[in-house]
C-alpha cells in the first residue's frame, strides 16, 4: 500500500512525457517596424495547425510564450459558420523591431473562465433588436428592425452608436438588464447621441454627390464571441441608390485591447453602378474639432461629450476612421456628418476601421493622444507582423 503513491507518480510522469513527446510546432512573430505594439493579435491557419500537430480539434492546442513560459489565452474561430474552425488566434505585446517565439503543443482543452473574456457581443432582441458588442476598452451598438417601428420613439438609422465605459469589465448584459445605461453609475454610460447620423463610423453609398444610407439591419449572425475576438454579420434589406438597387452584408470584428472595430461592407449592386462610391462618417456636433489626412487615410474628431440631451459635459470623446490612403477620394460634409469618400473595389467589398476613445476611461488624455493612437493604428495595419509556423 505504501508503494501506490510512487506508482501513481510514475504513471503521471509517463503521461506527461507522452504528451511532451507528441508533435510540436513553433510560431515566430517579427515586428517589422520601430513601434511598440500592445495586444497584437496573431492569426494562424487552422488547416496548417491540423497538419503540423496531427490534431483535428484545434481547441486542444496550447500556445506558450518561449521567453516568459506563459500559457496564453487562445481562441478558435469559424469564420463562415459551417461548423469547421478556420482560424486560431492569440495575443501578445511585442516591442519595436522585436522577434518573439511561441511553442505550440497539444493537450487538454482549456476552457476560458468568464473573467478571462475580453470581447463579447450579441443580438439584443429585448431592446428593439439592437446588436451590441464590446471589448475591454470600448462598447458599441447598431440598430435593428424593431427600433424602426417602436411606437414611443421610432428611429431609422444605420449609425454606429457609442457606449462610453471606463472599466475593462464586460458590461453589455448588465447595462441592458438594469436598463439605466444613460446614467453613469461609475463604469460609464450611453452618453453619445447618434440619431440618424453616421454616429461614430457608420457608412453608406455615395453617388452623384449625394448620400444614400441603408435602413436598420434586418438579420444578424454571430461568428465569434470571445474570449479574444467578437465577429458578427448584419444584413440589410435592399434600398435604392439613384434608382439602382443595393443590398449589404456588414461584417464587424473587434479584438481585445483595441479601440477600433474592423468593418467590411459587402455590397450587391445592380449592373451599371460602377460610379457608386462609399461614404464613411462621423456625426458633426457643435464645437467638434475635425482633422482629416489623405496621406494617412484618417478622419477624426475630438469634442465635449454632451450626453443624449446635448446639454451636459461628460469629458471629451474622440471618434476616428482609418482606411487605406489609396482608397480615399475626398473628405466632405453631408447630412450632418464629416465624411470620407472612398473607392469601391471591383468586388464591392470595402474594409475600414472605426472607433473611439473617451478621456475619462484613462486610455487617452487629450486630442494629441488620440491622434497618436490613430497614427500608430494605421501604421500597424500597413505593416503587419511577419509570422511563420514551423514543425519543431
GUTI-487506 format. One record per residue (C-alpha): residue number from 1; residue in one letter; x, y, z negated. Coordinates in Angstrom, 3 decimals, decimal comma, always signed. Each point is the difference from the previous one (the first is absolute). Layout:
<rs>
+-----+---+----------+----------+----------+
!   k ! r !       px !       py !       pz !
+-----+---+----------+----------+----------+
! NUM ! a !        X !        Y !        Z !
...
+-----+---+----------+----------+----------+
</rs>
This chain:
<rs>
+-----+---+----------+----------+----------+
!   k ! r !       px !       py !       pz !
+-----+---+----------+----------+----------+
!   1 ! x !   +0,000 !   +0,000 !   +0,000 !
!   2 ! x !   +2,860 !   +2,355 !   -0,752 !
!   3 ! x !   +1,341 !   -0,459 !   +3,558 !
!   4 ! x !   -3,254 !   +1,131 !   +1,705 !
!   5 ! x !   +0,676 !   +3,769 !   -0,082 !
!   6 ! x !   +3,392 !   -0,549 !   +1,595 !
!   7 ! x !   -1,563 !   -2,172 !   +2,663 !
!   8 ! x !   -2,593 !   +2,671 !   +0,707 !
!   9 ! x !   +2,787 !   +2,570 !   +0,184 !
!  10 ! x !   +1,834 !   -1,957 !   +2,675 !
!  11 ! x !   -3,209 !   -0,573 !   +1,975 !
!  12 ! x !   -0,672 !   +3,732 !   -0,064 !
!  13 ! x !   +3,584 !   +0,682 !   +1,086 !
!  14 ! x !   -0,474 !   -2,406 !   +2,873 !
!  15 ! x !   -3,143 !   +1,785 !   +1,184 !
!  16 ! x !   +1,766 !   +3,342 !   -0,195 !
!  17 ! x !   +2,958 !   -1,340 !   +1,928 !
!  18 ! x !   -2,308 !   -1,466 !   +2,631 !
!  19 ! x !   -1,692 !   +3,340 !   +0,500 !
!  20 ! x !   +3,326 !   +1,797 !   +0,204 !
!  21 ! x !   +1,245 !   -2,521 !   +2,537 !
!  22 ! x !   -2,891 !   +0,736 !   +2,363 !
!  23 ! x !   +0,316 !   +2,239 !   +3,047 !
!  24 ! x !   +0,803 !   +3,632 !   -0,753 !
!  25 ! x !   +0,342 !   +3,144 !   +2,063 !
!  26 ! x !   +1,396 !   +3,487 !   -0,422 !
!  27 ! x !   -1,398 !   +3,362 !   +1,020 !
!  28 ! x !   +2,448 !   +2,796 !   +0,702 !
!  29 ! x !   -1,387 !   +3,542 !   +0,040 !
!  30 ! x !   +2,135 !   +2,932 !   +1,099 !
!  31 ! x !   -0,973 !   +3,637 !   -0,378 !
!  32 ! x !   +1,237 !   +1,672 !   +3,241 !
!  33 ! x !   -0,294 !   +3,581 !   -1,295 !
!  34 ! x !   +1,469 !   +2,092 !   -2,805 !
!  35 ! x !   -3,258 !   +0,129 !   -1,960 !
!  36 ! x !   -1,102 !   -1,677 !   -3,196 !
!  37 ! x !   -3,156 !   -2,028 !   +0,593 !
!  38 ! x !   -2,329 !   -0,849 !   -2,878 !
!  39 ! x !   -2,618 !   -2,749 !   +0,206 !
!  40 ! x !   +1,070 !   -1,025 !   +3,485 !
!  41 ! x !   -2,084 !   -2,862 !   +1,363 !
!  42 ! x !   +1,863 !   -2,854 !   +1,671 !
!  43 ! x !   -2,220 !   -1,924 !   +2,402 !
!  44 ! x !   +0,831 !   -3,528 !   +1,156 !
!  45 ! x !   -1,540 !   -2,315 !   +2,568 !
!  46 ! x !   -1,937 !   -2,836 !   -1,607 !
!  47 ! x !   +0,741 !   -2,336 !   +2,915 !
!  48 ! x !   +3,735 !   +0,575 !   -0,368 !
!  49 ! x !   -0,158 !   -0,751 !   -3,724 !
!  50 ! x !   -1,953 !   -3,205 !   +0,571 !
!  51 ! x !   +2,678 !   -1,208 !   +2,414 !
!  52 ! x !   +2,951 !   +0,942 !   -2,206 !
!  53 ! x !   -1,404 !   -1,210 !   -3,313 !
!  54 ! x !   -2,163 !   -2,889 !   +1,257 !
!  55 ! x !   -2,949 !   +1,218 !   -2,038 !
!  56 ! x !   -3,511 !   +0,493 !   +1,361 !
!  57 ! x !   -1,288 !   +2,031 !   -2,948 !
!  58 ! x !   +2,177 !   +3,103 !   +0,062 !
!  59 ! x !   -1,538 !   +1,145 !   -3,276 !
!  60 ! x !   +2,365 !   -2,481 !   -1,678 !
!  61 ! x !   +3,037 !   +1,910 !   +1,241 !
!  62 ! x !   +1,983 !   +1,919 !   -2,617 !
!  63 ! x !   +2,166 !   +3,035 !   +0,740 !
!  64 ! x !   +2,916 !   +0,705 !   -2,337 !
!  65 ! x !   +2,107 !   +3,148 !   +0,162 !
!  66 ! x !   +3,537 !   -1,417 !   +0,260 !
!  67 ! x !   +1,557 !   +2,858 !   -1,964 !
!  68 ! x !   -2,459 !   +0,372 !   -2,867 !
!  69 ! x !   -1,355 !   -3,548 !   -0,093 !
!  70 ! x !   -3,552 !   +1,315 !   -0,158 !
!  71 ! x !   -2,779 !   -2,240 !   +1,359 !
!  72 ! x !   -1,965 !   +2,566 !   +2,020 !
!  73 ! x !   -3,710 !   +0,566 !   +0,451 !
!  74 ! x !   -1,113 !   -1,260 !   +3,438 !
!  75 ! x !   -3,119 !   -0,166 !   +2,171 !
!  76 ! x !   -1,100 !   -2,197 !   +2,907 !
!  77 ! x !   -2,181 !   +1,770 !   +2,577 !
!  78 ! x !   -2,470 !   -1,297 !   +2,563 !
!  79 ! x !   -0,080 !   +2,904 !   +2,456 !
!  80 ! x !   -2,843 !   -1,192 !   +2,227 !
!  81 ! x !   -2,268 !   -1,826 !   -2,417 !
!  82 ! x !   +0,417 !   -3,432 !   +1,636 !
!  83 ! x !   +0,957 !   -1,733 !   -3,247 !
!  84 ! x !   +3,701 !   -0,308 !   +0,868 !
!  85 ! x !   +2,606 !   +2,240 !   -1,650 !
!  86 ! x !   +1,960 !   +2,102 !   +2,503 !
!  87 ! x !   +2,279 !   +2,153 !   -2,173 !
!  88 ! x !   +1,802 !   -0,265 !   -3,310 !
!  89 ! x !   +1,014 !   +3,178 !   -1,809 !
!  90 ! x !   +1,880 !   +1,222 !   -3,040 !
!  91 ! x !   +1,422 !   +3,346 !   -1,076 !
!  92 ! x !   +3,359 !   +1,341 !   -1,078 !
!  93 ! x !   +1,806 !   +3,244 !   -0,737 !
!  94 ! x !   +3,004 !   +0,461 !   +2,255 !
!  95 ! x !   +2,632 !   +2,704 !   -0,100 !
!  96 ! x !   +1,454 !   +2,112 !   +2,819 !
!  97 ! x !   +1,694 !   -2,275 !   +2,583 !
!  98 ! x !   -0,226 !   -2,889 !   -2,465 !
!  99 ! x !   -0,279 !   -3,686 !   +0,901 !
! 100 ! x !   -1,912 !   -2,366 !   -2,288 !
! 101 ! x !   -0,334 !   -3,788 !   +0,069 !
! 102 ! x !   -2,953 !   -2,064 !   -1,197 !
! 103 ! x !   -0,139 !   -3,767 !   -0,474 !
! 104 ! x !   -3,139 !   -1,899 !   +1,042 !
! 105 ! x !   -0,964 !   -3,372 !   -1,452 !
! 106 ! x !   -3,111 !   -2,120 !   -0,442 !
! 107 ! x !   -1,507 !   -0,616 !   -3,417 !
! 108 ! x !   -3,239 !   +0,120 !   -1,896 !
! 109 ! x !   -2,352 !   +2,682 !   +1,301 !
! 110 ! x !   +0,055 !   +3,148 !   -2,131 !
! 111 ! x !   -3,462 !   +1,510 !   -0,374 !
! 112 ! x !   +0,348 !   +3,710 !   -0,817 !
! 113 ! x !   -1,594 !   +1,255 !   -3,192 !
! 114 ! x !   -2,625 !   +2,769 !   +0,304 !
! 115 ! x !   +2,406 !   +2,533 !   -1,504 !
! 116 ! x !   +2,526 !   -0,770 !   +2,752 !
! 117 ! x !   -2,349 !   +1,175 !   +2,748 !
! 118 ! x !   +1,077 !   +3,312 !   +1,506 !
! 119 ! x !   -2,395 !   +0,178 !   +2,975 !
! 120 ! x !   -3,696 !   -0,738 !   +0,285 !
! 121 ! x !   -3,092 !   +0,888 !   +2,019 !
! 122 ! x !   -3,606 !   -1,024 !   +0,519 !
! 123 ! x !   -3,316 !   +0,704 !   +1,661 !
! 124 ! x !   -2,143 !   +1,832 !   -2,564 !
! 125 ! x !   -3,528 !   -0,811 !   +1,093 !
! 126 ! x !   -1,486 !   +1,292 !   -3,236 !
! 127 ! x !   +1,344 !   +3,498 !   +0,795 !
! 128 ! x !   -1,704 !   +0,396 !   +3,387 !
! 129 ! x !   +2,526 !   -2,178 !   +1,859 !
! 130 ! x !   +3,276 !   +1,710 !   -0,892 !
! 131 ! x !   +3,271 !   -1,761 !   +0,742 !
! 132 ! x !   +2,541 !   +0,977 !   -2,646 !
! 133 ! x !   +3,665 !   -0,916 !   -0,222 !
! 134 ! x !   +2,919 !   +0,896 !   -2,250 !
! 135 ! x !   +3,494 !   -0,777 !   -1,167 !
! 136 ! x !   +2,059 !   +1,022 !   -3,005 !
! 137 ! x !   +0,228 !   +3,606 !   +1,280 !
! 138 ! x !   -3,140 !   +1,012 !   +1,920 !
! 139 ! x !   -3,624 !   -0,951 !   +0,702 !
! 140 ! x !   -2,224 !   +0,673 !   +3,037 !
! 141 ! x !   -3,394 !   -0,879 !   +1,374 !
! 142 ! x !   -1,964 !   +0,192 !   +3,238 !
! 143 ! x !   -3,739 !   +0,177 !   +0,468 !
! 144 ! x !   -2,268 !   -2,785 !   +1,202 !
! 145 ! x !   -3,441 !   -0,149 !   +1,567 !
! 146 ! x !   -1,916 !   +0,189 !   -3,280 !
! 147 ! x !   +1,112 !   +3,568 !   -0,657 !
! 148 ! x !   -1,531 !   +1,243 !   +3,255 !
! 149 ! x !   -3,494 !   -0,940 !   -1,111 !
! 150 ! x !   +0,269 !   +0,807 !   -3,721 !
! 151 ! x !   -3,091 !   +2,081 !   -0,681 !
! 152 ! x !   +1,577 !   +2,158 !   -2,697 !
! 153 ! x !   +3,132 !   +1,171 !   +1,833 !
! 154 ! x !   +0,498 !   -1,632 !   +3,426 !
! 155 ! x !   +3,418 !   +0,450 !   +1,603 !
! 156 ! x !   +1,210 !   -0,910 !   +3,474 !
! 157 ! x !   +3,791 !   +0,001 !   -0,071 !
! 158 ! x !   +3,029 !   -2,116 !   +0,915 !
! 159 ! x !   +2,246 !   +2,088 !   -2,259 !
! 160 ! x !   +2,712 !   -1,447 !   -2,232 !
! 161 ! x !   -1,015 !   +1,000 !   -3,516 !
! 162 ! x !   +2,546 !   +0,347 !   -2,811 !
! 163 ! x !   -0,138 !   -1,196 !   -3,590 !
! 164 ! x !   +2,787 !   +1,717 !   -1,928 !
! 165 ! x !   +1,349 !   -2,135 !   -2,820 !
! 166 ! x !   +2,880 !   +0,372 !   -2,437 !
! 167 ! x !   +0,401 !   -3,572 !   -1,111 !
! 168 ! x !   +1,663 !   -2,986 !   +1,636 !
! 169 ! x !   -2,932 !   -2,113 !   -1,165 !
! 170 ! x !   -2,538 !   -1,144 !   +2,591 !
! 171 ! x !   -3,170 !   +1,981 !   -0,714 !
! 172 ! x !   -2,513 !   -0,551 !   +2,824 !
! 173 ! x !   -2,162 !   -2,571 !   -1,775 !
! 174 ! x !   -0,034 !   +1,847 !   -3,319 !
! 175 ! x !   -0,832 !   +3,381 !   +1,535 !
! 176 ! x !   -2,851 !   -1,401 !   +2,048 !
! 177 ! x !   -1,310 !   -1,954 !   -2,993 !
! 178 ! x !   -0,143 !   +3,047 !   -2,294 !
! 179 ! x !   -1,278 !   +2,193 !   +2,881 !
! 180 ! x !   +1,490 !   +3,217 !   -1,375 !
! 181 ! x !   +2,990 !   +0,291 !   +2,300 !
! 182 ! x !   -0,481 !   +3,696 !   +0,804 !
! 183 ! x !   +1,265 !   +0,806 !   -3,498 !
! 184 ! x !   +3,609 !   -0,486 !   -1,089 !
! 185 ! x !   +0,096 !   -2,034 !   -3,205 !
! 186 ! x !   +3,776 !   -0,239 !   -0,041 !
! 187 ! x !   +0,749 !   -2,202 !   +3,017 !
! 188 ! x !   -1,156 !   +2,315 !   +2,807 !
! 189 ! x !   -3,257 !   +0,295 !   +1,941 !
! 190 ! x !   -1,694 !   +0,538 !   +3,352 !
! 191 ! x !   +0,827 !   +3,696 !   +0,240 !
! 192 ! x !   +0,498 !   +0,385 !   +3,755 !
! 193 ! x !   -2,994 !   +0,916 !   +2,184 !
! 194 ! x !   +0,165 !   -1,557 !   +3,473 !
! 195 ! x !   -3,550 !   +0,474 !   +1,243 !
! 196 ! x !   -0,317 !   -0,114 !   +3,789 !
! 197 ! x !   +3,659 !   +1,041 !   +0,498 !
! 198 ! x !   +2,853 !   -2,409 !   +0,683 !
! 199 ! x !   +0,851 !   +0,087 !   -3,709 !
! 200 ! x !   +3,590 !   -1,081 !   -0,412 !
! 201 ! x !   +0,879 !   -1,777 !   +3,243 !
! 202 ! x !   -3,195 !   -0,999 !   +1,778 !
! 203 ! x !   +0,039 !   -0,111 !   +3,785 !
! 204 ! x !   -2,154 !   -0,171 !   +3,140 !
! 205 ! x !   +0,076 !   +0,520 !   +3,753 !
! 206 ! x !   +1,078 !   +3,315 !   +1,585 !
! 207 ! x !   -1,193 !   +0,720 !   +3,536 !
! 208 ! x !   -0,191 !   +3,250 !   +1,983 !
! 209 ! x !   +1,085 !   +2,013 !   -3,068 !
! 210 ! x !   -2,850 !   -1,331 !   -2,089 !
! 211 ! x !   -0,070 !   -2,375 !   -2,965 !
! 212 ! x !   -2,228 !   -3,097 !   +0,032 !
! 213 ! x !   -0,020 !   -1,869 !   -3,343 !
! 214 ! x !   -1,663 !   -3,319 !   -0,695 !
! 215 ! x !   -2,749 !   -0,423 !   -2,552 !
! 216 ! x !   +0,420 !   -2,030 !   -3,204 !
! 217 ! x !   +1,423 !   -3,510 !   +0,317 !
! 218 ! x !   -2,467 !   -2,862 !   +0,394 !
! 219 ! x !   +1,969 !   -3,125 !   -0,873 !
! 220 ! x !   +3,140 !   -0,802 !   -1,992 !
! 221 ! x !   +2,392 !   -2,915 !   -0,369 !
! 222 ! x !   +2,685 !   -0,400 !   -2,657 !
! 223 ! x !   +3,197 !   -1,659 !   +1,278 !
! 224 ! x !   +2,388 !   +0,387 !   -2,958 !
! 225 ! x !   -0,706 !   +0,997 !   -3,570 !
! 226 ! x !   +3,102 !   +0,262 !   -2,131 !
! 227 ! x !   +2,048 !   -0,313 !   -1,992 !
! 228 ! x !   +2,260 !   +2,014 !   +2,337 !
! 229 ! x !   -2,085 !   +0,869 !   +3,059 !
! 230 ! x !   -3,649 !   +0,759 !   +0,679 !
! 231 ! x !   -1,091 !   -0,226 !   +3,638 !
! 232 ! x !   -3,490 !   +0,192 !   +1,474 !
! 233 ! x !   -1,958 !   +0,871 !   +3,125 !
! 234 ! x !   -2,933 !   +2,363 !   +0,478 !
! 235 ! x !   -2,190 !   -0,281 !   +3,085 !
! 236 ! x !   -1,887 !   +2,948 !   +1,479 !
! 237 ! x !   -3,000 !   -0,105 !   +2,283 !
! 238 ! x !   +0,478 !   +1,423 !   +3,526 !
! 239 ! x !   -0,395 !   +3,751 !   +0,433 !
! 240 ! x !   +0,021 !   +2,386 !   +2,922 !
! 241 ! x !   +3,082 !   +2,026 !   +0,942 !
! 242 ! x !   -0,794 !   +2,478 !   +2,790 !
! 243 ! x !   -2,520 !   -2,464 !   +1,409 !
! 244 ! x !   +2,285 !   -3,033 !   -0,352 !
! 245 ! x !   -0,507 !   -2,808 !   -2,528 !
! 246 ! x !   +2,728 !   -0,633 !   -2,598 !
! 247 ! x !   +0,178 !   -2,507 !   -2,872 !
! 248 ! x !   +2,679 !   -0,511 !   -2,628 !
! 249 ! x !   +1,454 !   -2,496 !   -2,441 !
! 250 ! x !   +2,186 !   +1,683 !   -2,581 !
! 251 ! x !   +2,611 !   -2,102 !   -1,831 !
! 252 ! x !   +1,354 !   +1,580 !   -3,185 !
! 253 ! x !   +2,999 !   -1,248 !   -1,983 !
! 254 ! x !   +1,406 !   +1,292 !   -3,296 !
! 255 ! x !   +3,010 !   -1,430 !   -1,818 !
! 256 ! x !   +0,939 !   +0,444 !   -3,628 !
! 257 ! x !   +2,167 !   +2,992 !   -0,844 !
! 258 ! x !   -1,002 !   +2,082 !   +3,031 !
! 259 ! x !   -2,038 !   +3,207 !   +0,342 !
! 260 ! x !   -1,006 !   -0,565 !   +3,625 !
! 261 ! x !   -2,223 !   -2,664 !   +1,525 !
! 262 ! x !   +0,607 !   -1,376 !   +3,477 !
! 263 ! x !   -2,941 !   +0,576 !   +2,351 !
! 264 ! x !   -0,409 !   -1,859 !   +3,283 !
! 265 ! x !   -2,931 !   +1,042 !   +2,177 !
! 266 ! x !   -0,893 !   -2,602 !   +2,598 !
! 267 ! x !   -2,307 !   +1,603 !   +2,559 !
! 268 ! x !   -2,167 !   -1,453 !   +2,725 !
! 269 ! x !   -0,594 !   +2,707 !   +2,595 !
! 270 ! x !   -2,036 !   -0,070 !   +3,188 !
! 271 ! x !   +1,786 !   +0,136 !   +3,351 !
! 272 ! x !   +1,153 !   +3,433 !   +1,133 !
! 273 ! x !   +0,925 !   +1,467 !   -3,394 !
! 274 ! x !   +3,773 !   +0,126 !   +0,160 !
! 275 ! x !   -0,238 !   +3,725 !   -0,700 !
! 276 ! x !   -1,274 !   -0,793 !   -3,507 !
! 277 ! x !   +2,375 !   +0,654 !   -2,884 !
! 278 ! x !   -0,059 !   -0,525 !   -3,753 !
! 279 ! x !   -0,371 !   +2,704 !   -2,641 !
! 280 ! x !   +1,114 !   -0,532 !   -3,606 !
! 281 ! x !   -0,938 !   +2,635 !   -2,535 !
! 282 ! x !   +0,163 !   +1,497 !   -3,469 !
! 283 ! x !   -2,810 !   +2,103 !   -1,389 !
! 284 ! x !   +0,602 !   +3,772 !   +0,111 !
! 285 ! x !   -0,572 !   +1,389 !   -3,502 !
! 286 ! x !   +0,329 !   +3,650 !   -1,094 !
! 287 ! x !   +3,552 !   +0,864 !   -1,038 !
! 288 ! x !   +1,530 !   -3,188 !   +1,403 !
! 289 ! x !   +3,573 !   +0,208 !   +1,284 !
! 290 ! x !   +0,317 !   -1,924 !   +3,275 !
! 291 ! x !   +3,261 !   -1,060 !   +1,623 !
! 292 ! x !   +0,362 !   -1,922 !   +3,271 !
! 293 ! x !   +3,159 !   -1,255 !   +1,654 !
! 294 ! x !   -0,030 !   -1,556 !   +3,506 !
! 295 ! x !   +3,610 !   -1,178 !   -0,403 !
! 296 ! x !   -0,840 !   -2,230 !   -2,961 !
! 297 ! x !   -3,654 !   -0,726 !   +0,799 !
! 298 ! x !   -1,129 !   +1,337 !   -3,391 !
! 299 ! x !   -3,085 !   +2,047 !   -0,859 !
! 300 ! x !   -0,493 !   +0,877 !   -3,651 !
! 301 ! x !   -1,893 !   +2,280 !   -2,357 !
! 302 ! x !   +0,572 !   +1,174 !   -3,564 !
! 303 ! x !   -2,844 !   +1,610 !   -1,935 !
! 304 ! x !   -1,757 !   +0,458 !   -3,320 !
! 305 ! x !   -2,274 !   -2,926 !   -0,760 !
! 306 ! x !   -3,335 !   +1,726 !   -0,566 !
! 307 ! x !   -2,284 !   -2,940 !   -0,774 !
! 308 ! x !   -3,216 !   -1,117 !   +1,652 !
! 309 ! x !   -1,713 !   +3,373 !   -0,532 !
! 310 ! x !   +3,020 !   +1,966 !   +1,261 !
! 311 ! x !   +0,150 !   +2,153 !   -3,142 !
! 312 ! x !   +2,472 !   -1,731 !   -2,327 !
! 313 ! x !   +3,777 !   -0,249 !   -0,245 !
! 314 ! x !   +1,347 !   -3,498 !   -0,521 !
! 315 ! x !   +3,601 !   +0,545 !   +1,017 !
! 316 ! x !   +1,304 !   -0,297 !   +3,552 !
! 317 ! x !   -0,384 !   -2,640 !   +2,675 !
! 318 ! x !   +1,881 !   -0,624 !   +3,210 !
! 319 ! x !   -1,448 !   -1,938 !   +2,924 !
! 320 ! x !   +2,223 !   -1,315 !   +2,771 !
! 321 ! x !   -0,058 !   -1,717 !   +3,383 !
! 322 ! x !   +3,042 !   -1,691 !   +1,547 !
! 323 ! x !   +0,195 !   -1,397 !   +3,525 !
! 324 ! x !   +2,681 !   -0,541 !   +2,602 !
! 325 ! x !   +1,123 !   +3,347 !   +1,493 !
! 326 ! x !   -0,307 !   -1,551 !   +3,461 !
! 327 ! x !   -3,744 !   -0,320 !   -0,567 !
! 328 ! x !   -0,562 !   +3,675 !   -0,909 !
! 329 ! x !   -1,649 !   +2,155 !   +2,671 !
! 330 ! x !   -0,859 !   +3,071 !   -2,067 !
! 331 ! x !   -1,210 !   +1,318 !   -3,331 !
! 332 ! x !   -3,295 !   +1,882 !   -0,164 !
! 333 ! x !   -3,027 !   +0,835 !   -2,139 !
! 334 ! x !   -3,518 !   -1,274 !   +0,632 !
! 335 ! x !   -3,231 !   -0,608 !   -1,906 !
! 336 ! x !   +1,492 !   +1,151 !   -3,302 !
! 337 ! x !   +3,149 !   -2,128 !   +0,299 !
! 338 ! x !   +3,701 !   +0,402 !   +0,627 !
! 339 ! x !   +0,667 !   -2,531 !   +2,742 !
! 340 ! x !   +2,759 !   -1,763 !   +1,843 !
! 341 ! x !   -0,965 !   -1,162 !   +3,482 !
! 342 ! x !   +1,749 !   -3,143 !   +1,129 !
! 343 ! x !   +0,301 !   -2,177 !   +3,057 !
! 344 ! x !   -1,989 !   -3,180 !   +0,243 !
! 345 ! x !   +2,244 !   -2,885 !   +1,066 !
! 346 ! x !   -1,030 !   -2,002 !   +3,050 !
! 347 ! x !   -1,310 !   -2,769 !   -2,251 !
! 348 ! x !   -2,155 !   +2,531 !   -1,910 !
! 349 ! x !   +1,613 !   -0,953 !   -3,341 !
! 350 ! x !   +1,200 !   +3,020 !   -1,965 !
! 351 ! x !   +2,074 !   -0,221 !   -3,192 !
! 352 ! x !   +0,632 !   +2,760 !   -2,518 !
! 353 ! x !   +0,469 !   +0,481 !   -3,736 !
! 354 ! x !   -1,992 !   +2,239 !   -2,335 !
! 355 ! x !   -0,173 !   +0,607 !   -3,730 !
! 356 ! x !   +0,405 !   +2,472 !   -2,811 !
! 357 ! x !   +1,744 !   +0,927 !   -3,245 !
! 358 ! x !   -1,352 !   +1,792 !   -3,088 !
! 359 ! x !   +2,351 !   +2,009 !   -2,189 !
! 360 ! x !   -1,773 !   -1,212 !   -3,181 !
! 361 ! x !   +0,956 !   -3,577 !   +0,856 !
! 362 ! x !   +3,672 !   +0,771 !   -0,631 !
! 363 ! x !   +0,956 !   -1,236 !   +3,468 !
! 364 ! x !   +0,669 !   +3,471 !   +1,426 !
! 365 ! x !   +0,377 !   +3,386 !   -1,677 !
! 366 ! x !   -0,482 !   +2,410 !   +2,904 !
! 367 ! x !   -0,291 !   +0,376 !   +3,774 !
! 368 ! x !   +3,753 !   -0,444 !   +0,432 !
! 369 ! x !   -0,181 !   -3,419 !   -1,656 !
! 370 ! x !   -2,882 !   -0,941 !   +2,297 !
! 371 ! x !   +1,935 !   +1,137 !   +3,072 !
! 372 ! x !   +2,974 !   -2,070 !   -1,122 !
! 373 ! x !   -2,154 !   -3,078 !   -0,540 !
! 374 ! x !   -1,614 !   +0,255 !   +3,436 !
! 375 ! x !   +3,341 !   +0,579 !   +1,738 !
! 376 ! x !   +1,518 !   -3,039 !   -1,704 !
! 377 ! x !   -3,088 !   -2,077 !   +0,800 !
! 378 ! x !   +0,323 !   +0,956 !   +3,680 !
! 379 ! x !   +3,697 !   -0,959 !   -0,059 !
! 380 ! x !   -0,835 !   -3,381 !   -1,531 !
! 381 ! x !   -2,479 !   -0,723 !   +2,796 !
! 382 ! x !   +2,509 !   +1,052 !   +2,631 !
! 383 ! x !   +2,793 !   -2,132 !   -1,505 !
! 384 ! x !   -1,465 !   -3,186 !   -1,524 !
! 385 ! x !   +2,117 !   -2,398 !   -1,973 !
! 386 ! x !   +2,057 !   -2,433 !   +2,060 !
! 387 ! x !   -1,145 !   -3,395 !   -1,252 !
! 388 ! x !   +1,293 !   -3,475 !   +0,850 !
! 389 ! x !   -0,988 !   -3,434 !   -1,314 !
! 390 ! x !   +2,372 !   -2,963 !   +0,070 !
! 391 ! x !   +0,090 !   -3,563 !   -1,251 !
! 392 ! x !   +2,251 !   -0,471 !   -2,986 !
+-----+---+----------+----------+----------+
</rs>
